[in-house]
Amino acid sequence: MLELTLGWAGTALYILAHGWISILKRSSDRGYYVINFCAAVLVVVSSMILSSWQPVLINAFWALISLAALYRYKLPALFLTNRYLTFLVSIVFCIGCIWFWLVNQMAGLYILAWSSVIAFCLSYWRFSSRQLPQKGYFLFSAYAAFILLPQLYLDENWPVFLLEVLWGSLSVIGYLRLRA
C-alpha cells in the first residue's frame, strides 16, 4: 500500500511540473526542478518496492539532474549531440524490436524499456544543460514514455504506468504547441 501511495503522489507532482512547461509554456525555473526532485524521490522508492528497475534508474537520474539545476551546477556538455542521441536510441530500439520478433518477446520488451531509460535520462540532461531545445525534449519524452508502457504493465507499476501515459500525452501536446 505504501508503494502505491508514494507512486501516486510522485505521479501527481510530475504531471504538475510537466504540465507547467507543456501546457502553460512556462520556463523550467526553480519551482519546476523542486517539484521534479520531490516527484523523483517518491517514484524511486515506490518503484524499488515493486522491483520495477527502469523507473528506479530514470527517476534517480532525474533527481540528480534536478538537484544540479537547483544548486545552479552547470552540467557539463554531453559528448553526444542531439543527432547521436537519436541514433543511439534508434539502435537500441531496433535491437529490441529484432529481439522481440526473432528471439524472445519478453527480452525484447525489456530491451525496449531500456531504450526508454537512455532517451529519458540523456534528453533530460541535455535539456537541463540547455543543449536540447524544448521541442526536441518533448519528442524524446513522448517516445520514452510510450515505449516504457509494456514493461510497466508487466511490472504492475500502475502509478508510473499512468504517469507515462500522461507524460507522453503532455509531451505530444507541448510539441504541437511549439510547432504552432
C-alpha positions as CSV (number, residue, x, y, z in Angstrom):
1,M,0.0,0.0,0.0
2,L,2.8,2.4,0.9
3,E,4.4,1.9,-2.6
4,L,1.2,2.9,-4.3
5,T,0.7,6.0,-2.1
6,L,4.2,7.1,-2.8
7,G,3.9,6.3,-6.5
8,W,0.6,8.2,-6.9
9,A,2.0,11.2,-5.1
10,G,5.1,11.2,-7.3
11,T,2.9,10.9,-10.4
12,A,0.8,13.9,-9.4
13,L,3.8,16.0,-8.8
14,Y,5.5,15.0,-12.1
15,I,2.3,15.8,-14.1
16,L,2.1,19.2,-12.4
17,A,5.7,20.0,-13.3
18,H,5.4,18.7,-16.9
19,G,2.1,20.4,-17.4
20,W,3.8,23.6,-16.3
21,I,6.2,23.6,-19.3
22,S,3.9,21.7,-21.8
23,I,0.6,23.3,-21.4
24,L,1.3,26.7,-19.8
25,K,4.5,27.1,-21.8
26,R,6.4,28.3,-18.7
27,S,10.1,28.0,-18.5
28,S,11.9,25.3,-16.5
29,D,12.6,27.5,-13.4
30,R,13.5,26.7,-9.8
31,G,9.9,25.6,-8.9
32,Y,10.0,23.1,-11.8
33,Y,13.1,21.5,-10.5
34,V,11.9,21.4,-6.9
35,I,8.7,19.6,-7.9
36,N,10.7,17.2,-10.2
37,F,13.1,16.3,-7.4
38,C,10.3,15.5,-4.9
39,A,8.4,13.5,-7.5
40,A,11.6,11.6,-8.5
41,V,12.3,10.6,-4.9
42,L,8.7,9.3,-4.4
43,V,8.7,7.3,-7.6
44,V,12.2,5.8,-6.9
45,V,11.1,4.5,-3.5
46,S,7.7,3.2,-4.9
47,S,9.4,1.5,-7.9
48,M,12.1,0.0,-5.7
49,I,9.5,-1.7,-3.6
50,L,7.8,-3.0,-6.8
51,S,11.2,-4.1,-8.3
52,S,10.4,-2.0,-11.3
53,W,14.0,-1.2,-12.2
54,Q,13.8,1.1,-15.3
55,P,11.7,3.7,-13.3
56,V,14.2,3.4,-10.4
57,L,17.1,4.4,-12.7
58,I,15.2,7.0,-14.7
59,N,13.9,8.8,-11.6
60,A,17.2,8.5,-9.6
61,F,18.9,10.2,-12.5
62,W,16.0,12.7,-12.8
63,A,16.5,13.6,-9.1
64,L,20.3,14.1,-9.5
65,I,19.8,16.4,-12.6
66,S,17.1,18.3,-10.7
67,L,19.4,18.8,-7.7
68,A,22.2,20.0,-10.0
69,A,19.8,22.5,-11.6
70,L,18.5,23.7,-8.2
71,Y,22.0,24.4,-7.0
72,R,22.8,26.0,-10.3
73,Y,25.5,23.5,-11.0
74,K,26.4,23.8,-14.7
75,L,26.0,20.4,-16.2
76,P,28.9,19.5,-18.4
77,A,28.1,19.2,-22.1
78,L,27.5,15.7,-23.2
79,F,29.7,14.4,-25.9
80,L,26.5,13.1,-27.5
81,T,25.0,15.6,-29.9
82,N,21.2,15.5,-30.4
83,R,21.8,13.6,-33.7
84,Y,23.9,10.9,-31.9
85,L,21.4,10.7,-29.1
86,T,18.7,10.0,-31.7
87,F,21.0,7.4,-33.3
88,L,21.8,5.7,-30.0
89,V,18.1,5.4,-29.0
90,S,17.2,4.2,-32.6
91,I,19.9,1.5,-32.4
92,V,18.6,0.2,-29.0
93,F,15.0,0.4,-30.3
94,C,15.9,-1.7,-33.4
95,I,17.8,-4.3,-31.3
96,G,14.7,-4.5,-29.0
97,C,12.4,-5.0,-32.0
98,I,14.6,-7.6,-33.6
99,W,14.9,-9.4,-30.3
100,F,11.2,-9.2,-29.7
101,W,10.3,-10.7,-33.1
102,L,13.1,-13.2,-33.6
103,V,14.3,-14.3,-30.2
104,N,12.2,-13.7,-27.1
105,Q,9.3,-11.3,-26.7
106,M,9.8,-10.7,-23.0
107,A,13.5,-9.9,-23.5
108,G,12.6,-7.7,-26.5
109,L,10.2,-5.7,-24.3
110,Y,12.9,-5.4,-21.7
111,I,15.4,-4.0,-24.2
112,L,12.9,-1.6,-25.5
113,A,12.2,-0.4,-21.9
114,W,16.0,0.3,-21.5
115,S,15.8,2.4,-24.7
116,S,13.4,4.5,-22.7
117,V,15.9,4.9,-19.9
118,I,18.5,6.1,-22.4
119,A,16.1,8.5,-24.0
120,F,14.7,9.9,-20.7
121,C,18.0,10.3,-19.0
122,L,20.1,11.7,-21.7
123,S,17.5,14.0,-23.1
124,Y,16.7,15.4,-19.6
125,W,20.5,16.0,-19.1
126,R,20.7,17.8,-22.5
127,F,17.5,19.8,-21.9
128,S,18.6,20.8,-18.4
129,S,22.0,21.9,-19.6
130,R,20.4,23.9,-22.4
131,Q,21.8,21.7,-25.2
132,L,18.4,20.3,-26.3
133,P,15.6,22.6,-27.3
134,Q,12.2,22.2,-25.7
135,K,10.7,20.8,-28.9
136,G,13.3,18.0,-29.0
137,Y,12.9,17.3,-25.4
138,F,9.2,16.8,-25.9
139,L,9.8,14.3,-28.7
140,F,12.3,12.3,-26.7
141,S,9.9,12.4,-23.7
142,A,7.0,11.2,-25.7
143,Y,9.0,8.3,-27.2
144,A,10.5,7.3,-23.8
145,A,7.1,7.4,-22.0
146,F,5.2,5.4,-24.6
147,I,7.9,2.7,-25.2
148,L,8.1,2.0,-21.5
149,L,4.4,1.2,-21.1
150,P,4.6,-2.6,-21.8
151,Q,7.3,-3.1,-19.2
152,L,5.4,-1.1,-16.6
153,Y,2.3,-3.2,-17.4
154,L,4.3,-6.4,-16.8
155,D,5.8,-4.9,-13.6
156,E,2.3,-3.9,-12.4
157,N,3.7,-0.5,-11.6
158,W,0.4,1.3,-12.1
159,P,1.3,4.8,-10.7
160,V,4.2,5.0,-13.2
161,F,2.2,3.5,-15.9
162,L,-0.4,6.3,-15.6
163,L,2.4,8.8,-15.2
164,E,3.9,7.7,-18.6
165,V,0.6,7.8,-20.4
166,L,0.0,11.4,-19.1
167,W,3.7,12.4,-19.6
168,G,3.7,11.1,-23.2
169,S,0.5,12.8,-23.9
170,L,1.6,16.1,-22.4
171,S,4.8,15.8,-24.4
172,V,2.9,15.5,-27.6
173,I,0.7,18.5,-26.7
174,G,3.8,20.5,-25.8
175,Y,5.5,19.6,-29.1
176,L,2.4,20.5,-31.1
177,R,2.0,23.8,-29.3
178,L,5.6,24.8,-30.0
179,R,5.1,23.9,-33.7
180,A,2.1,26.2,-34.0
